[in-house]
Amino acid sequence: MHIPSPVDLIAALRRLPAGQTLLDRISGRDGVFLVGGAVRDLLLGLEPAELDVVVEGDAVSVARELGGLVLAHDRFGTCEMRLDGHRYDVATARTETYARPGALPDVSRAPLAEDLKRRDFTVNAIAMTLGGERQGALRELTGALEDLDARALRVIHDRSFVDDPTRLFRLARYAGRLGFTVEPHTRALAQAAIGSGALETVSGARIGTELRLLARERDPLTAFAALRRLDLDRAIHPRFGLGETEPVKLALRLLPEDGRPDLLVLAAAAENVPRPELVELLDRLAFGAADRERIVSAAVGARKLADALERARTPAAIGAAATGSNPELVALAGGHGGADAAGAWLDRLRHVHLEIDGQDLLAAGVPQGPLVGRALRAALDAKLDGRASGRDAELSVALGAVR
């Protein structure tokens, strides 16, 4: 592959607003490097989503000297730095050791060359000098640029997935995002780790974090397809994972702006998991209560709602089927059937509201109780079907329904 010159690499980084701010602050400082995915993406001609910085020395001190707001994580020698509204992860160059499989690492300071050896994949073991006389120069692990040229994902050492099983999810994420292939030895190591129960050595919360990152990818279906090729989805739960993707593609097209694509994809992957097991699984993976409820609702209810939407022939019938459903549920149902009805509900019908309310009915003499709800439902059905327009017409329909 063509490797841009140091001048061209610095120019590409400077074209990013966050890159220009960083370079302006680094100035002539030695021992500060851009690392990992940001360098990989610059070399591929892509725009990095995040800028990660490694310092040969005290990262927290350097970050503070640069004048940014700093949130330090002392255990790992890392910090979050904010400069002019941009966020950067800054870390001390270090080595890592693992007391046991799946444990968080113990770290110690080291030169950049050693820091690159602790990376997950060779294509991420590349660094670019940010300051000093060698600004823009690359430092890489042996073979990293060759693997990048071959678009191959290769682990750096054979215990990689055993030491940190969350790298299995990163393997799926990069394979999906970049379209890279998993080289055979790495695939064999991944499958061996999964088969030996590597996921059981890490907390559910860490697995949940990686799963949520997968679902938030720009192309989550490709990411979940990579998860399936590794059999990693079934390691989470034997019935978890995306099979047929066409219904999910349609559902994502139907999903409105206030819907959550990540929750929809997770719900689609969980449709075959029985409800009690799904609730338990999401709890173990540390999903928040609100997200858990939306996923479960869509996963469990989509096919039943799809049947109802396919039978609905009027706007009122669509409303009767879909009222109270979250957008992910309706969109996923539309992916399975009744797409026109689902689209009508999500785009237009769910925004139709009555001008009257329960107090108007009580004032008109309707006794408090279930009749009020029945009357309001009748009025809304009439409005959805175009049979009632305006407050007086709505009230007339509602009162007629309870007489």
Buried (B, 14 or more C-beta within 10 A) or exposed (E): EEEBEBEEBBEBBBEBEBBBBBBEBBEEBBBBBBBBBBBBBBBBEBEBEEBBBBBBBEBBBBBBEBEBEBEBEEEBBBBBBEBEEBBBBBBBBBBBEBEEBBEBBEBEBBEBEBBBEBBBBBBBBBBBBBBBEEBBBBBBBEBBBBBBEBEBBBBBEEEBBBBBBBBBBBBBBBBBBBEBBBBEEBBEBBBEBBEBEBBEBBBBEBBBBBBBBBBBBEEBBBBBBBBBBBEBBBBBBEBBBBEEBEBBEBBBEBBEEEBBBBBBBBBBBBBBBEEEBBBEBBEBBBBEEEBBBBBBBBBBBBBEBBBBBBEBEEBBBBBBBBEEBBBBBBBBBBBBBBBEBBBBBBEEBBEEEBBBEBEBBEEEEBEEEEBBEBBBBBBBBBBBEEEBEEEEBBBBBBBEBBE
